[in-house]
């Protein structure tokens, strides 16, 4: 699996990353993301993902709460200091 495919899958699983962001960065529309996920995930994982994103308003900019202006939680990517290492 190439790095772009891995990143698209990661973005598709993230609740706050809209499909429009994936399309802007990788040129892959929502149906394209669905096909990519179907072909790269095991069937159970794909079903779980579809159940998770179906009807989720945060995955579409048009339905998103206007107060959400970023694609991820501000603490999501913070580096944590290794304690005692």
N, C-alpha and C positions, 0 to 999 in steps of 0.2 A: 504494500500500500504506500503510495507516495505521500509526502508531507502535506500537500494541498488537500488530498482526500481525508487524511487524518484530521486536519484542522476544520474542514467542512463538517465532518461528523461531530467533532467537539462543539462547534458552534450550534449545530442543529439540536444537540442535547441541552444546551444552555437555555434556561427559561427566558432570560431577558434579551437574547440575541434574536432580532427579527429576521424573517426570511429575506427581507429587503436588504439587510446588511450583507447576507451571503451572496445575494445577486449582485450587489454593488462591487464586492471584493472579488468574486470568482465567476460572475456571469451565469450563475446557476439559479434558475427560477425555482419556486416552491415545488412544482411537479418534478423538476430535475433533482432537487434535493431528496424528494421521496424515492425516486428511482435509485439514486446513489445509496441511500440508506438501505433500501430493500436488497440491493446487490452486495453490500458490504457487511451487513449485520446478520447474525443468526436469526432465524424466523421468530423466535420468542422475543429476542431483543428488539426486533423491528416492530412487532406487535405492541410491546411495552412503550416504545418511542411514539408510535402513532397514537396510542391511547393518551399519552402524556401531552402531546402537542395539539391534538384535535380540540378545537374550541378554545384554545388558550389565547386570550387577547394580546398578551405580551409578545407573541410571535408574529404579529402583524402591526406595522406602524399605524395604519388607518384606525385600528381599534384600540390602540395603546393609550393608557392614561398619559396625558400631556406632562404630568409631573415627572415621569420617567424619562430622563434625557440622556442616560448612558446605557450601554449594553451589558454592564456587569456591576456587581456589587463593589463599592469602593474598597472593601477590605478583602475581596476575593483573591487578588494577586499579591498581597503583602508578603514580603519575605519575613519569616520568623527566625529569630536568632536561635542558634543551637545552644541549648542550655547544658553547660558542663562538658562540652565536646571540644 
